[in-house]
């Protein structure tokens, strides 16, 4: 029984390690080693960079992407069928990593119902743009409020999405205004 249990744990650990590595690569997360410490049916694992804890050598954004890779590997390993919920998954991420996370979440939405809460308008626009580009369905809700009403959901709206051409037009207009302004302005 002990040998059977050990073989089962080793197989589960190898399966998780393989799935974690796939997710880590998809998210372009830093390479880390996995150490499996859990026994007696506990899924306890530790990540290391050389001999250090990741929090000692990696940025907050890198740690966040590793956490997302771990979460997605765990979901895949357990065969989650329920909706997958992300609550502001891109806090602390630079815009390159933000795009990588948006692309991964968009692909995940091909096979799962995905719910994303975010305050980051760039991330929301990127996610919606990825879905639009592939002509895939999604639903966007904006939470609005004012002095008297808080948390009002408004469906079927979208964030303002500026194209580079629109931004360039506004910048050029501002430059022209500056050129025509008198010296005191």
C-alpha positions as CSV (number, residue, x, y, z in Angstrom):
1,X,0.0,0.0,0.0
2,X,2.8,2.4,0.9
3,X,4.6,1.8,-2.5
4,X,1.3,2.2,-4.3
5,X,0.6,5.4,-2.5
6,X,4.1,6.7,-3.3
7,X,3.7,5.8,-7.0
8,X,0.4,7.6,-7.1
9,X,1.8,10.8,-5.5
10,X,4.8,10.7,-7.8
11,X,2.4,10.4,-10.8
12,X,0.3,13.3,-9.6
13,X,3.3,15.4,-8.9
14,X,4.8,14.7,-12.4
15,X,1.4,15.5,-14.0
16,X,1.2,18.8,-12.1
17,X,4.8,19.7,-12.9
18,X,4.1,19.1,-16.6
19,X,0.9,21.2,-16.6
20,X,2.6,23.9,-14.6
21,X,5.5,24.1,-17.1
22,X,3.1,24.4,-20.0
23,X,1.2,27.2,-18.3
24,X,4.5,28.9,-17.2
25,X,5.7,28.9,-20.8
26,X,2.4,30.1,-22.2
27,X,2.5,33.1,-19.7
28,X,6.2,33.6,-20.3
29,X,6.7,33.4,-16.5
30,X,10.2,33.0,-15.0
31,X,11.6,29.5,-14.7
32,X,11.4,28.0,-11.3
33,X,12.0,24.7,-9.7
34,X,9.2,22.7,-8.1
35,X,9.8,20.8,-4.9
36,X,7.0,18.5,-3.7
37,X,6.9,18.2,0.0
38,X,3.4,17.1,0.6
39,X,2.7,13.5,1.7
40,X,-0.3,11.8,3.1
41,X,-2.5,13.0,0.3
42,X,-1.6,16.7,0.7
43,X,-0.7,18.6,-2.4
44,X,2.0,20.8,-0.9
45,X,4.6,22.1,-3.3
46,X,7.2,24.8,-3.1
47,X,8.8,26.8,-5.9
48,X,12.5,27.8,-5.8
49,X,14.8,29.9,-7.9
50,X,18.3,28.4,-7.4
51,X,18.1,27.9,-3.6
52,X,16.0,31.0,-2.9
53,X,12.3,31.5,-2.4
54,X,10.8,33.2,-5.4
55,X,9.7,36.2,-3.3
56,X,13.4,36.9,-2.5
57,X,14.5,37.3,-6.1
58,X,11.5,37.9,-8.4
59,X,9.3,41.0,-8.8
60,X,5.7,41.2,-7.6
61,X,4.5,40.9,-11.3
62,X,6.6,37.8,-11.9
63,X,5.2,36.2,-8.7
64,X,1.7,37.0,-9.9
65,X,2.2,35.3,-13.2
66,X,3.7,32.3,-11.5
67,X,0.6,32.2,-9.3
68,X,-1.7,32.3,-12.3
69,X,0.3,29.5,-13.9
70,X,0.0,27.4,-10.7
71,X,-3.8,28.1,-10.5
72,X,-4.4,27.1,-14.2
73,X,-2.3,24.0,-13.9
74,X,-4.3,23.0,-10.8
75,X,-7.5,23.7,-12.6
76,X,-6.4,21.5,-15.5
77,X,-5.2,18.7,-13.3
78,X,-8.4,18.5,-11.4
79,X,-10.6,18.9,-14.5
80,X,-12.5,21.9,-13.3
81,X,-15.8,22.3,-15.1
82,X,-17.2,25.3,-13.1
83,X,-16.6,28.9,-14.3
84,X,-13.1,30.1,-13.7
85,X,-13.0,33.5,-11.9
86,X,-10.2,36.0,-12.0
87,X,-10.2,38.9,-9.7
88,X,-7.9,41.6,-11.0
89,X,-5.3,39.2,-12.3
90,X,-3.1,41.9,-13.8
91,X,-2.3,44.0,-10.8
92,X,1.5,44.5,-10.5
93,X,2.0,43.4,-14.2
94,X,3.8,45.4,-16.8
95,X,2.0,45.8,-20.2
96,X,3.9,43.0,-21.9
97,X,2.9,40.5,-19.2
98,X,-0.6,42.0,-19.2
99,X,-0.9,41.1,-22.9
100,X,0.4,37.5,-22.2
101,X,-2.2,37.0,-19.4
102,X,-5.0,38.4,-21.6
103,X,-4.1,36.1,-24.4
104,X,-4.0,33.1,-22.1
105,X,-7.3,34.0,-20.5
106,X,-8.9,34.5,-23.9
107,X,-7.7,31.0,-25.0
108,X,-9.0,29.6,-21.8
109,X,-12.4,31.1,-22.6
110,X,-12.6,28.9,-25.6
111,X,-13.1,25.9,-23.4
112,X,-14.4,27.3,-20.1
113,X,-16.7,30.0,-18.9
114,X,-14.4,32.7,-17.6
115,X,-15.3,35.6,-15.4
116,X,-12.9,38.5,-15.0
117,X,-13.1,41.4,-12.6
118,X,-10.7,44.2,-13.3
119,X,-10.1,47.9,-12.8
120,X,-7.6,48.0,-15.6
121,X,-9.2,49.5,-18.7
122,X,-6.2,48.5,-20.9
123,X,-6.6,44.9,-19.8
124,X,-10.3,44.9,-20.4
125,X,-9.8,46.5,-23.8
126,X,-7.1,43.9,-24.7
127,X,-9.4,41.0,-23.6
128,X,-12.3,42.3,-25.6
129,X,-10.1,43.0,-28.6
130,X,-8.8,39.5,-28.6
131,X,-12.3,38.1,-28.5
132,X,-13.5,40.6,-31.2
133,X,-10.6,39.7,-33.5
134,X,-11.7,36.1,-33.5
135,X,-15.4,37.0,-33.7
136,X,-16.0,35.1,-30.4
137,X,-18.8,35.8,-28.0
138,X,-18.4,37.6,-24.7
139,X,-20.4,39.7,-22.3
140,X,-19.1,42.9,-20.8
141,X,-20.6,44.6,-17.7
142,X,-19.5,47.9,-16.3
143,X,-20.1,48.7,-12.7
144,X,-21.2,52.3,-12.3
145,X,-22.3,54.4,-9.5
146,X,-22.8,58.0,-8.3
147,X,-23.5,59.7,-5.0
148,X,-26.9,58.0,-4.6
149,X,-26.5,54.7,-6.4
150,X,-23.5,52.4,-6.0
151,X,-22.6,49.2,-7.9
152,X,-25.1,49.6,-10.7
153,X,-24.4,47.0,-13.5
154,X,-24.7,48.2,-17.0
155,X,-24.6,45.5,-19.7
156,X,-23.5,45.6,-23.3
157,X,-21.2,48.6,-23.0
158,X,-17.5,48.5,-23.6
159,X,-14.5,50.4,-22.6
160,X,-13.3,53.2,-24.8
161,X,-10.8,51.6,-27.2
162,X,-8.5,54.1,-28.9
163,X,-6.6,53.0,-32.0
164,X,-3.0,54.2,-32.5
165,X,-4.3,56.4,-35.3
166,X,-6.9,58.1,-33.0
167,X,-4.2,58.7,-30.4
168,X,-1.8,60.1,-33.0
169,X,-4.5,62.4,-34.3
170,X,-5.1,63.8,-30.8
171,X,-1.3,64.2,-30.2
172,X,-0.8,66.0,-33.6
173,X,-3.8,68.3,-32.8
174,X,-2.2,69.2,-29.5
175,X,1.2,69.9,-31.1
176,X,-0.5,72.2,-33.7
177,X,-2.3,74.0,-30.8
178,X,1.1,74.5,-29.0
179,X,2.7,75.8,-32.2
180,X,0.0,78.4,-32.7
181,X,-0.1,79.5,-29.1
182,X,1.5,82.8,-28.1
183,X,4.8,82.6,-26.2
184,X,3.3,83.3,-22.8
185,X,1.1,80.2,-23.0
